[in-house]
Amino acid sequence: MRLAGISSALLAVQLHCLAGNLVGYLRDPNWYARKSPSDPYGVGYYEYAINANATQPLLADGTAATDVFGRFQISNLPAGTYNVIAWDVWWRSAMVFAVPVPASGSSATVDLRLHATMWGYPTFWEDTGYHEFGKAQLAATKADLAAAELRICCLGSSARLHETDPSKRKGQIDEAKRFIDLAQSLSAPFVRVFGDQIPRNEPKQDVVKRVLDGLAELAGHAKGSGVSVLIESHGDFCNSPILLDVLSRTTASSVGLLWDVHHTVVFGSEKPVDTLEHLGRYVQHTHLKDSQPKAGAVQYVLTGDGTIPLAETVRLLVRHGYKGFYSFEWEKRWHPEIEEPDVAFPHFVERMKTYLATSASSQPTQ
C-alpha cells in the first residue's frame, strides 16, 4: 500500500509538470448581447466563469473568467482531457466535453456557445436535442408534468415592448411569439411580457404607443391559441396610471395584467387597495414576494416577515373574485443571501393557506 501511494504521488507530480493552456471563447447567440462590431463573440459587457473539469481523477481542475469579449485562458493545466463548462446569470450553460490539453503550448480553441437549460432564459425552446422544452423532448416533458399532476400557470418571457431600435424590437416580439407557441403546446394560459422602460428623452405617449402596438401584434399571434398576453407591473410600468393608460386602450380580450404586488407597492408607491380599484378588472395572474427596506434598497425575506401587505392583498383579491394563481417568486439566483428554496417554498405555502383561509372566513355571507 505504501509503494502504491508513492507511485501515485510521483505520477501526479509528473503529470503536473507537463502543463499546457486551455484556450477558447464563449459565444452568446442572443441578439441582445451583441453590443458592437468590436464585440466579435456577441458576449456583451459581461464576464463569465469558465470551469475545466479533468476527466482523469489525478488531474487538477482549473477555473478562469472570460474577458468582456468572451475570450478565456486557463493556464498551467496538467496534460490530459477536460470537460469545459460555462454559465451565466440567466441559468444558461455551455459545455464542451473531452478537450485535449497538451503537455506544453495551448489546446485547440474551444468554442463555447451559451444555451439554456430547463429553466433557462430566453431560448429554452431551442431544439438542440436535450432541452426539456425543445421539440425532441416536449412530449416527454408534458407526460412528466401530467404524471406529477402539475400545470404550468404562466410562461415568463422577458420581451421588452418599449424598444425603439427595429432589430431589437423585432427580436423582442419574436421571442414573445415563440413563448406563445410554446405556451399553447403546454396548455399554459399566459405569457408574460414587459412594457419595461420609459426613456427620459422620449415622450411617454410615444412609448405607450409602441407598447400598445406590441401587445396588439402579440394578441394577433395568440388568436385562437387559448393563450393570453399579460403585461407585468414591472420597471417603469409599475403603477396604476401608466398601466391603466395601456390596458384601457387595448382592444384584444387576450391582453391582461400580471400584477406583481411587490413592484406596485415598493416601486409604484401604491397601496394594494388602490391598485386593485384601478386595475382589478385586468388582473389575470399574480406574483407575490416579501421584502423589507435595507440601506436604501430592499432585502427579500420570507413571506409575511417583511413590509409588503400580502395578507391584505390576498383578502382584497378574494373579495374581488380573483380565481387565478398566486405565484411565488424567490430569486436566489440573483440574491444568494436569501433563504434556500426548500425553506422559502414550504413557508410560502403555509402562509398562503392561512391567508386564504382567513380571507374566506371574512367574506360576507350571501
Secondary structure, DSSP 8 states (H G I E B T S, - for coil): -HHHHHHHHHHHHHHHHSEEEEEEEEE---GGG---TT-TTS--S---EEEEEESSTTS--EEEE--TTSEEEEEEEESEEEEEEEE-TTSEEEEEEEEEE-SSSB---EEEE-EE-TT-SS-TT--SSS-TTSTTTHHHHHHHHHHTT-----EEEEEETT--SHHHHHHHHHHHHHHHHHHHHHT--EEEEE-----TTS-HHHHHHHHHHHHHHHHHHHTTTT-EEEEESBTTB-SHHHHHHHHTT---TTEEEEEEHHHHHHTS---HHHHHHHHGGGEEEEEE-EEEEETTEEEEESTTSSSS-HHHHHHHHHHHT--S-EEE---TTT-TTS--HHHHHHHHHHHHHHHHHHHHHTS---
